[in-house]
Amino acid sequence: MNNVLVFKTSVTNSREVRKLEPLLNQLIQPHGRWNFDLEDCDRILRVEANAEISQAVTALMNAYDYQCHELH
């Protein structure tokens, strides 16, 4: 069963999403999927994955100077 994780981020546009795409794909796929909702005020990153990867997602985003924290 997949975990569904929701993160508030500082990603603001599709250009930034394209920059992050290969990094997130490497971390999450082929056993999961992810997407951004940039229309949401919290610029949501939603991740579905088999393993608990919350800390890895946050660390990846922070390493590329994006704010990211999981919403509960």
PDB file of N, CA, C and O in Angstrom:
ATOM      1  N   MET A   1       0.831  -1.185   0.000  1.00  0.00           N
ATOM      2  CA  MET A   1       0.000   0.000   0.000  1.00  0.00           C
ATOM      3  C   MET A   1       0.878   1.251   0.000  1.00  0.00           C
ATOM      4  O   MET A   1       1.865   1.327   0.732  1.00  0.00           O
ATOM      5  N   ASN A   2       0.514   2.219  -0.817  1.00  0.00           N
ATOM      6  CA  ASN A   2       1.299   3.441  -0.917  1.00  0.00           C
ATOM      7  C   ASN A   2       0.986   4.407   0.214  1.00  0.00           C
ATOM      8  O   ASN A   2      -0.156   4.522   0.660  1.00  0.00           O
ATOM      9  N   ASN A   3       2.018   5.096   0.664  1.00  0.00           N
ATOM     10  CA  ASN A   3       1.841   6.221   1.569  1.00  0.00           C
ATOM     11  C   ASN A   3       1.525   7.443   0.712  1.00  0.00           C
ATOM     12  O   ASN A   3       2.094   7.600  -0.369  1.00  0.00           O
ATOM     13  N   VAL A   4       0.642   8.294   1.170  1.00  0.00           N
ATOM     14  CA  VAL A   4       0.381   9.562   0.504  1.00  0.00           C
ATOM     15  C   VAL A   4       0.926  10.658   1.399  1.00  0.00           C
ATOM     16  O   VAL A   4       0.478  10.837   2.532  1.00  0.00           O
ATOM     17  N   LEU A   5       1.891  11.382   0.879  1.00  0.00           N
ATOM     18  CA  LEU A   5       2.554  12.439   1.628  1.00  0.00           C
ATOM     19  C   LEU A   5       2.237  13.774   0.966  1.00  0.00           C
ATOM     20  O   LEU A   5       2.218  13.871  -0.261  1.00  0.00           O
ATOM     21  N   VAL A   6       1.989  14.791   1.764  1.00  0.00           N
ATOM     22  CA  VAL A   6       1.673  16.115   1.237  1.00  0.00           C
ATOM     23  C   VAL A   6       2.641  17.110   1.861  1.00  0.00           C
ATOM     24  O   VAL A   6       2.789  17.176   3.082  1.00  0.00           O
ATOM     25  N   PHE A   7       3.302  17.888   0.995  1.00  0.00           N
ATOM     26  CA  PHE A   7       4.307  18.839   1.437  1.00  0.00           C
ATOM     27  C   PHE A   7       3.947  20.252   1.000  1.00  0.00           C
ATOM     28  O   PHE A   7       3.468  20.461  -0.115  1.00  0.00           O
ATOM     29  N   LYS A   8       4.176  21.213   1.876  1.00  0.00           N
ATOM     30  CA  LYS A   8       4.112  22.628   1.523  1.00  0.00           C
ATOM     31  C   LYS A   8       5.492  23.001   0.999  1.00  0.00           C
ATOM     32  O   LYS A   8       6.503  22.680   1.623  1.00  0.00           O
ATOM     33  N   THR A   9       5.538  23.685  -0.157  1.00  0.00           N
ATOM     34  CA  THR A   9       6.838  24.010  -0.759  1.00  0.00           C
ATOM     35  C   THR A   9       6.911  25.481  -1.146  1.00  0.00           C
ATOM     36  O   THR A   9       5.923  26.211  -1.069  1.00  0.00           O
ATOM     37  N   SER A  10       8.095  25.896  -1.560  1.00  0.00           N
ATOM     38  CA  SER A  10       8.301  27.250  -2.071  1.00  0.00           C
ATOM     39  C   SER A  10       8.474  27.248  -3.591  1.00  0.00           C
ATOM     40  O   SER A  10       8.895  28.257  -4.157  1.00  0.00           O
ATOM     41  N   VAL A  11       8.162  26.149  -4.257  1.00  0.00           N
ATOM     42  CA  VAL A  11       8.223  26.076  -5.719  1.00  0.00           C
ATOM     43  C   VAL A  11       7.131  26.987  -6.275  1.00  0.00           C
ATOM     44  O   VAL A  11       5.987  26.933  -5.821  1.00  0.00           O
ATOM     45  N   THR A  12       7.477  27.826  -7.257  1.00  0.00           N
ATOM     46  CA  THR A  12       6.511  28.825  -7.705  1.00  0.00           C
ATOM     47  C   THR A  12       6.034  28.669  -9.145  1.00  0.00           C
ATOM     48  O   THR A  12       4.998  29.226  -9.507  1.00  0.00           O
ATOM     49  N   ASN A  13       6.773  27.916  -9.983  1.00  0.00           N
ATOM     50  CA  ASN A  13       6.367  27.860 -11.387  1.00  0.00           C
ATOM     51  C   ASN A  13       6.784  26.554 -12.047  1.00  0.00           C
ATOM     52  O   ASN A  13       7.543  25.766 -11.483  1.00  0.00           O
ATOM     53  N   SER A  14       6.274  26.344 -13.246  1.00  0.00           N
ATOM     54  CA  SER A  14       6.524  25.086 -13.954  1.00  0.00           C
ATOM     55  C   SER A  14       7.989  24.925 -14.360  1.00  0.00           C
ATOM     56  O   SER A  14       8.463  23.799 -14.507  1.00  0.00           O
ATOM     57  N   ARG A  15       8.704  26.020 -14.541  1.00  0.00           N
ATOM     58  CA  ARG A  15      10.133  25.918 -14.856  1.00  0.00           C
ATOM     59  C   ARG A  15      10.884  25.260 -13.700  1.00  0.00           C
ATOM     60  O   ARG A  15      11.758  24.422 -13.921  1.00  0.00           O
ATOM     61  N   GLU A  16      10.547  25.637 -12.482  1.00  0.00           N
ATOM     62  CA  GLU A  16      11.167  25.018 -11.312  1.00  0.00           C
ATOM     63  C   GLU A  16      10.772  23.549 -11.198  1.00  0.00           C
ATOM     64  O   GLU A  16      11.596  22.712 -10.827  1.00  0.00           O
ATOM     65  N   VAL A  17       9.524  23.232 -11.511  1.00  0.00           N
ATOM     66  CA  VAL A  17       9.080  21.828 -11.481  1.00  0.00           C
ATOM     67  C   VAL A  17       9.897  21.011 -12.480  1.00  0.00           C
ATOM     68  O   VAL A  17      10.327  19.903 -12.161  1.00  0.00           O
ATOM     69  N   ARG A  18      10.116  21.539 -13.680  1.00  0.00           N
ATOM     70  CA  ARG A  18      10.901  20.819 -14.690  1.00  0.00           C
ATOM     71  C   ARG A  18      12.342  20.603 -14.221  1.00  0.00           C
ATOM     72  O   ARG A  18      12.947  19.575 -14.526  1.00  0.00           O
ATOM     73  N   LYS A  19      12.890  21.566 -13.483  1.00  0.00           N
ATOM     74  CA  LYS A  19      14.242  21.429 -12.933  1.00  0.00           C
ATOM     75  C   LYS A  19      14.289  20.293 -11.900  1.00  0.00           C
ATOM     76  O   LYS A  19      15.266  19.547 -11.827  1.00  0.00           O
ATOM     77  N   LEU A  20      13.231  20.177 -11.115  1.00  0.00           N
ATOM     78  CA  LEU A  20      13.183  19.155 -10.070  1.00  0.00           C
ATOM     79  C   LEU A  20      12.750  17.782 -10.585  1.00  0.00           C
ATOM     80  O   LEU A  20      12.985  16.770  -9.925  1.00  0.00           O
ATOM     81  N   GLU A  21      12.127  17.744 -11.744  1.00  0.00           N
ATOM     82  CA  GLU A  21      11.540  16.504 -12.253  1.00  0.00           C
ATOM     83  C   GLU A  21      12.500  15.315 -12.277  1.00  0.00           C
ATOM     84  O   GLU A  21      12.146  14.262 -11.747  1.00  0.00           O
ATOM     85  N   PRO A  22      13.701  15.424 -12.866  1.00  0.00           N
ATOM     86  CA  PRO A  22      14.576  14.239 -12.871  1.00  0.00           C
ATOM     87  C   PRO A  22      15.010  13.803 -11.479  1.00  0.00           C
ATOM     88  O   PRO A  22      15.215  12.614 -11.236  1.00  0.00           O
ATOM     89  N   LEU A  23      15.149  14.747 -10.572  1.00  0.00           N
ATOM     90  CA  LEU A  23      15.565  14.424  -9.207  1.00  0.00           C
ATOM     91  C   LEU A  23      14.457  13.692  -8.464  1.00  0.00           C
ATOM     92  O   LEU A  23      14.704  12.688  -7.797  1.00  0.00           O
ATOM     93  N   LEU A  24      13.234  14.201  -8.585  1.00  0.00           N
ATOM     94  CA  LEU A  24      12.103  13.550  -7.926  1.00  0.00           C
ATOM     95  C   LEU A  24      11.803  12.192  -8.565  1.00  0.00           C
ATOM     96  O   LEU A  24      11.459  11.239  -7.866  1.00  0.00           O
ATOM     97  N   ASN A  25      11.932  12.104  -9.887  1.00  0.00           N
ATOM     98  CA  ASN A  25      11.723  10.816 -10.553  1.00  0.00           C
ATOM     99  C   ASN A  25      12.705   9.772 -10.035  1.00  0.00           C
ATOM    100  O   ASN A  25      12.323   8.634  -9.762  1.00  0.00           O
ATOM    101  N   GLN A  26      13.964  10.159  -9.900  1.00  0.00           N
ATOM    102  CA  GLN A  26      14.987   9.227  -9.421  1.00  0.00           C
ATOM    103  C   GLN A  26      14.685   8.755  -8.001  1.00  0.00           C
ATOM    104  O   GLN A  26      14.907   7.590  -7.671  1.00  0.00           O
ATOM    105  N   LEU A  27      14.187   9.646  -7.172  1.00  0.00           N
ATOM    106  CA  LEU A  27      13.898   9.316  -5.774  1.00  0.00           C
ATOM    107  C   LEU A  27      12.627   8.472  -5.634  1.00  0.00           C
ATOM    108  O   LEU A  27      12.581   7.556  -4.813  1.00  0.00           O
ATOM    109  N   ILE A  28      11.613   8.770  -6.418  1.00  0.00           N
ATOM    110  CA  ILE A  28      10.283   8.225  -6.178  1.00  0.00           C
ATOM    111  C   ILE A  28       9.881   7.111  -7.146  1.00  0.00           C
ATOM    112  O   ILE A  28       9.261   6.131  -6.734  1.00  0.00           O
ATOM    113  N   GLN A  29      10.226   7.252  -8.419  1.00  0.00           N
ATOM    114  CA  GLN A  29       9.797   6.250  -9.398  1.00  0.00           C
ATOM    115  C   GLN A  29      10.776   5.091  -9.406  1.00  0.00           C
ATOM    116  O   GLN A  29      11.914   5.297  -8.982  1.00  0.00           O
ATOM    117  N   PRO A  30      10.439   3.910  -9.846  1.00  0.00           N
ATOM    118  CA  PRO A  30       9.209   3.522 -10.540  1.00  0.00           C
ATOM    119  C   PRO A  30       8.095   3.064  -9.604  1.00  0.00           C
ATOM    120  O   PRO A  30       7.026   2.677 -10.077  1.00  0.00           O
ATOM    121  N   HIS A  31       8.310   3.098  -8.316  1.00  0.00           N
ATOM    122  CA  HIS A  31       7.327   2.525  -7.387  1.00  0.00           C
ATOM    123  C   HIS A  31       6.389   3.565  -6.784  1.00  0.00           C
ATOM    124  O   HIS A  31       5.622   3.256  -5.873  1.00  0.00           O
ATOM    125  N   GLY A  32       6.448   4.771  -7.278  1.00  0.00           N
ATOM    126  CA  GLY A  32       5.587   5.816  -6.760  1.00  0.00           C
ATOM    127  C   GLY A  32       5.370   6.883  -7.804  1.00  0.00           C
ATOM    128  O   GLY A  32       5.825   6.763  -8.942  1.00  0.00           O
ATOM    129  N   ARG A  33       4.670   7.926  -7.409  1.00  0.00           N
ATOM    130  CA  ARG A  33       4.454   9.055  -8.311  1.00  0.00           C
ATOM    131  C   ARG A  33       4.335  10.326  -7.494  1.00  0.00           C
ATOM    132  O   ARG A  33       4.144  10.285  -6.278  1.00  0.00           O
ATOM    133  N   TRP A  34       4.449  11.458  -8.178  1.00  0.00           N
ATOM    134  CA  TRP A  34       4.420  12.751  -7.512  1.00  0.00           C
ATOM    135  C   TRP A  34       3.814  13.781  -8.450  1.00  0.00           C
ATOM    136  O   TRP A  34       3.788  13.595  -9.667  1.00  0.00           O
ATOM    137  N   ASN A  35       3.325  14.874  -7.864  1.00  0.00           N
ATOM    138  CA  ASN A  35       2.866  16.010  -8.657  1.00  0.00           C
ATOM    139  C   ASN A  35       2.811  17.250  -7.776  1.00  0.00           C
ATOM    140  O   ASN A  35       2.718  17.168  -6.551  1.00  0.00           O
ATOM    141  N   PHE A  36       2.871  18.399  -8.439  1.00  0.00           N
ATOM    142  CA  PHE A  36       2.753  19.685  -7.760  1.00  0.00           C
ATOM    143  C   PHE A  36       1.392  20.290  -8.048  1.00  0.00           C
ATOM    144  O   PHE A  36       0.852  20.130  -9.143  1.00  0.00           O
ATOM    145  N   ASP A  37       0.840  20.983  -7.070  1.00  0.00           N
ATOM    146  CA  ASP A  37      -0.338  21.825  -7.262  1.00  0.00           C
ATOM    147  C   ASP A  37       0.099  23.250  -6.973  1.00  0.00           C
ATOM    148  O   ASP A  37       0.036  23.713  -5.834  1.00  0.00           O
ATOM    149  N   LEU A  38       0.546  23.944  -8.022  1.00  0.00           N
ATOM    150  CA  LEU A  38       1.051  25.299  -7.858  1.00  0.00           C
ATOM    151  C   LEU A  38      -0.076  26.319  -7.720  1.00  0.00           C
ATOM    152  O   LEU A  38       0.174  27.475  -7.379  1.00  0.00           O
ATOM    153  N   GLU A  39      -1.301  25.904  -7.980  1.00  0.00           N
ATOM    154  CA  GLU A  39      -2.465  26.793  -7.813  1.00  0.00           C
ATOM    155  C   GLU A  39      -2.828  26.935  -6.335  1.00  0.00           C
ATOM    156  O   GLU A  39      -3.425  27.931  -5.928  1.00  0.00           O
ATOM    157  N   ASP A  40      -2.466  25.943  -5.544  1.00  0.00           N
ATOM    158  CA  ASP A  40      -2.738  25.972  -4.102  1.00  0.00           C
ATOM    159  C   ASP A  40      -1.821  27.006  -3.445  1.00  0.00           C
ATOM    160  O   ASP A  40      -0.669  27.167  -3.847  1.00  0.00           O
ATOM    161  N   CYS A  41      -2.334  27.694  -2.446  1.00  0.00           N
ATOM    162  CA  CYS A  41      -1.526  28.722  -1.769  1.00  0.00           C
ATOM    163  C   CYS A  41      -0.269  28.146  -1.111  1.00  0.00           C
ATOM    164  O   CYS A  41       0.705  28.870  -0.905  1.00  0.00           O
ATOM    165  N   ASP A  42      -0.284  26.856  -0.781  1.00  0.00           N
ATOM    166  CA  ASP A  42       0.878  26.204  -0.170  1.00  0.00           C
ATOM    167  C   ASP A  42       1.790  25.538  -1.197  1.00  0.00           C
ATOM    168  O   ASP A  42       2.775  24.899  -0.827  1.00  0.00           O
ATOM    169  N   ARG A  43       1.468  25.684  -2.489  1.00  0.00           N
ATOM    170  CA  ARG A  43       2.268  25.092  -3.577  1.00  0.00           C
ATOM    171  C   ARG A  43       2.626  23.638  -3.244  1.00  0.00           C
ATOM    172  O   ARG A  43       3.788  23.280  -3.056  1.00  0.00           O
ATOM    173  N   ILE A  44       1.592  22.841  -3.184  1.00  0.00           N
ATOM    174  CA  ILE A  44       1.641  21.475  -2.677  1.00  0.00           C
ATOM    175  C   ILE A  44       2.440  20.535  -3.578  1.00  0.00           C
ATOM    176  O   ILE A  44       2.291  20.543  -4.800  1.00  0.00           O
ATOM    177  N   LEU A  45       3.277  19.738  -2.954  1.00  0.00           N
ATOM    178  CA  LEU A  45       3.892  18.576  -3.587  1.00  0.00           C
ATOM    179  C   LEU A  45       3.231  17.357  -2.963  1.00  0.00           C
ATOM    180  O   LEU A  45       3.304  17.147  -1.752  1.00  0.00           O
ATOM    181  N   ARG A  46       2.580  16.552  -3.812  1.00  0.00           N
ATOM    182  CA  ARG A  46       1.913  15.334  -3.337  1.00  0.00           C
ATOM    183  C   ARG A  46       2.721  14.142  -3.843  1.00  0.00           C
ATOM    184  O   ARG A  46       3.032  14.049  -5.030  1.00  0.00           O
ATOM    185  N   VAL A  47       3.052  13.239  -2.935  1.00  0.00           N
ATOM    186  CA  VAL A  47       3.877  12.078  -3.255  1.00  0.00           C
ATOM    187  C   VAL A  47       3.136  10.820  -2.835  1.00  0.00           C
ATOM    188  O   VAL A  47       2.648  10.726  -1.709  1.00  0.00           O
ATOM    189  N   GLU A  48       3.053   9.856  -3.739  1.00  0.00           N
ATOM    190  CA  GLU A  48       2.565   8.517  -3.414  1.00  0.00           C
ATOM    191  C   GLU A  48       3.742   7.577  -3.597  1.00  0.00           C
ATOM    192  O   GLU A  48       4.320   7.505  -4.681  1.00  0.00           O
ATOM    193  N   ALA A  49       4.096   6.861  -2.549  1.00  0.00           N
ATOM    194  CA  ALA A  49       5.259   5.978  -2.617  1.00  0.00           C
ATOM    195  C   ALA A  49       5.080   4.798  -1.669  1.00  0.00           C
ATOM    196  O   ALA A  49       4.353   4.879  -0.679  1.00  0.00           O
ATOM    197  N   ASN A  50       5.757   3.703  -1.992  1.00  0.00           N
ATOM    198  CA  ASN A  50       5.673   2.495  -1.181  1.00  0.00           C
ATOM    199  C   ASN A  50       6.402   2.638   0.146  1.00  0.00           C
ATOM    200  O   ASN A  50       5.966   2.091   1.160  1.00  0.00           O
ATOM    201  N   ALA A  51       7.479   3.349   0.144  1.00  0.00           N
ATOM    202  CA  ALA A  51       8.302   3.473   1.349  1.00  0.00           C
ATOM    203  C   ALA A  51       8.067   4.830   1.999  1.00  0.00           C
ATOM    204  O   ALA A  51       7.612   5.772   1.350  1.00  0.00           O
ATOM    205  N   GLU A  52       8.378   4.916   3.265  1.00  0.00           N
ATOM    206  CA  GLU A  52       8.301   6.191   3.970  1.00  0.00           C
ATOM    207  C   GLU A  52       9.505   7.025   3.545  1.00  0.00           C
ATOM    208  O   GLU A  52      10.629   6.774   3.982  1.00  0.00           O
ATOM    209  N   ILE A  53       9.264   8.012   2.695  1.00  0.00           N
ATOM    210  CA  ILE A  53      10.381   8.790   2.143  1.00  0.00           C
ATOM    211  C   ILE A  53      10.264  10.275   2.465  1.00  0.00           C
ATOM    212  O   ILE A  53      10.881  11.105   1.797  1.00  0.00           O
ATOM    213  N   SER A  54       9.500  10.607   3.453  1.00  0.00           N
ATOM    214  CA  SER A  54       9.275  12.011   3.796  1.00  0.00           C
ATOM    215  C   SER A  54      10.580  12.767   4.012  1.00  0.00           C
ATOM    216  O   SER A  54      10.765  13.855   3.468  1.00  0.00           O
ATOM    217  N   GLN A  55      11.472  12.203   4.795  1.00  0.00           N
ATOM    218  CA  GLN A  55      12.735  12.892   5.090  1.00  0.00           C
ATOM    219  C   GLN A  55      13.596  13.032   3.840  1.00  0.00           C
ATOM    220  O   GLN A  55      14.272  14.046   3.665  1.00  0.00           O
ATOM    221  N   ALA A  56      13.579  12.020   2.967  1.00  0.00           N
ATOM    222  CA  ALA A  56      14.376  12.085   1.739  1.00  0.00           C
ATOM    223  C   ALA A  56      13.851  13.167   0.801  1.00  0.00           C
ATOM    224  O   ALA A  56      14.636  13.878   0.173  1.00  0.00           O
ATOM    225  N   VAL A  57      12.528  13.295   0.703  1.00  0.00           N
ATOM    226  CA  VAL A  57      11.933  14.332  -0.144  1.00  0.00           C
ATOM    227  C   VAL A  57      12.290  15.710   0.403  1.00  0.00           C
ATOM    228  O   VAL A  57      12.714  16.586  -0.350  1.00  0.00           O
ATOM    229  N   THR A  58      12.123  15.902   1.697  1.00  0.00           N
ATOM    230  CA  THR A  58      12.448  17.184   2.320  1.00  0.00           C
ATOM    231  C   THR A  58      13.920  17.523   2.137  1.00  0.00           C
ATOM    232  O   THR A  58      14.253  18.663   1.814  1.00  0.00           O
ATOM    233  N   ALA A  59      14.798  16.562   2.335  1.00  0.00           N
ATOM    234  CA  ALA A  59      16.238  16.795   2.182  1.00  0.00           C
ATOM    235  C   ALA A  59      16.591  17.164   0.742  1.00  0.00           C
ATOM    236  O   ALA A  59      17.404  18.059   0.510  1.00  0.00           O
ATOM    237  N   LEU A  60      15.986  16.483  -0.215  1.00  0.00           N
ATOM    238  CA  LEU A  60      16.237  16.785  -1.629  1.00  0.00           C
ATOM    239  C   LEU A  60      15.822  18.217  -1.954  1.00  0.00           C
ATOM    240  O   LEU A  60      16.588  18.971  -2.555  1.00  0.00           O
ATOM    241  N   MET A  61      14.615  18.584  -1.558  1.00  0.00           N
ATOM    242  CA  MET A  61      14.114  19.925  -1.849  1.00  0.00           C
ATOM    243  C   MET A  61      14.970  20.989  -1.164  1.00  0.00           C
ATOM    244  O   MET A  61      15.291  22.012  -1.770  1.00  0.00           O
ATOM    245  N   ASN A  62      15.337  20.755   0.082  1.00  0.00           N
ATOM    246  CA  ASN A  62      16.175  21.710   0.810  1.00  0.00           C
ATOM    247  C   ASN A  62      17.561  21.844   0.176  1.00  0.00           C
ATOM    248  O   ASN A  62      18.135  22.933   0.157  1.00  0.00           O
ATOM    249  N   ALA A  63      18.093  20.742  -0.338  1.00  0.00           N
ATOM    250  CA  ALA A  63      19.410  20.770  -0.981  1.00  0.00           C
ATOM    251  C   ALA A  63      19.414  21.676  -2.211  1.00  0.00           C
ATOM    252  O   ALA A  63      20.457  22.211  -2.586  1.00  0.00           O
ATOM    253  N   TYR A  64      18.255  21.848  -2.834  1.00  0.00           N
ATOM    254  CA  TYR A  64      18.139  22.718  -4.002  1.00  0.00           C
ATOM    255  C   TYR A  64      17.483  24.060  -3.644  1.00  0.00           C
ATOM    256  O   TYR A  64      16.891  24.725  -4.494  1.00  0.00           O
ATOM    257  N   ASP A  65      17.603  24.432  -2.381  1.00  0.00           N
ATOM    258  CA  ASP A  65      17.176  25.736  -1.862  1.00  0.00           C
ATOM    259  C   ASP A  65      15.674  26.004  -1.951  1.00  0.00           C
ATOM    260  O   ASP A  65      15.246  27.148  -2.101  1.00  0.00           O
ATOM    261  N   TYR A  66      14.886  24.944  -1.858  1.00  0.00           N
ATOM    262  CA  TYR A  66      13.434  25.102  -1.763  1.00  0.00           C
ATOM    263  C   TYR A  66      12.989  24.778  -0.342  1.00  0.00           C
ATOM    264  O   TYR A  66      13.475  23.831   0.277  1.00  0.00           O
ATOM    265  N   GLN A  67      12.072  25.569   0.156  1.00  0.00           N
ATOM    266  CA  GLN A  67      11.460  25.222   1.427  1.00  0.00           C
ATOM    267  C   GLN A  67      10.503  24.081   1.186  1.00  0.00           C
ATOM    268  O   GLN A  67       9.818  24.041   0.164  1.00  0.00           O
ATOM    269  N   CYS A  68      10.454  23.161   2.116  1.00  0.00           N
ATOM    270  CA  CYS A  68       9.587  21.992   1.973  1.00  0.00           C
ATOM    271  C   CYS A  68       9.371  21.373   3.345  1.00  0.00           C
ATOM    272  O   CYS A  68      10.325  21.003   4.028  1.00  0.00           O
ATOM    273  N   HIS A  69       8.121  21.266   3.736  1.00  0.00           N
ATOM    274  CA  HIS A  69       7.847  20.511   4.961  1.00  0.00           C
ATOM    275  C   HIS A  69       6.512  19.805   4.816  1.00  0.00           C
ATOM    276  O   HIS A  69       5.583  20.287   4.167  1.00  0.00           O
ATOM    277  N   GLU A  70       6.459  18.650   5.446  1.00  0.00           N
ATOM    278  CA  GLU A  70       5.293  17.793   5.340  1.00  0.00           C
ATOM    279  C   GLU A  70       4.129  18.386   6.136  1.00  0.00           C
ATOM    280  O   GLU A  70       4.299  18.867   7.257  1.00  0.00           O
ATOM    281  N   LEU A  71       2.949  18.338   5.527  1.00  0.00           N
ATOM    282  CA  LEU A  71       1.725  18.732   6.214  1.00  0.00           C
ATOM    283  C   LEU A  71       1.055  17.488   6.770  1.00  0.00           C
ATOM    284  O   LEU A  71       1.002  16.455   6.104  1.00  0.00           O
ATOM    285  N   HIS A  72       0.546  17.585   7.985  1.00  0.00           N
ATOM    286  CA  HIS A  72      -0.098  16.427   8.620  1.00  0.00           C
ATOM    287  C   HIS A  72      -1.572  16.656   8.751  1.00  0.00           C
ATOM    288  O   HIS A  72      -2.288  15.795   9.261  1.00  0.00           O
TER     289      HIS A  72
END
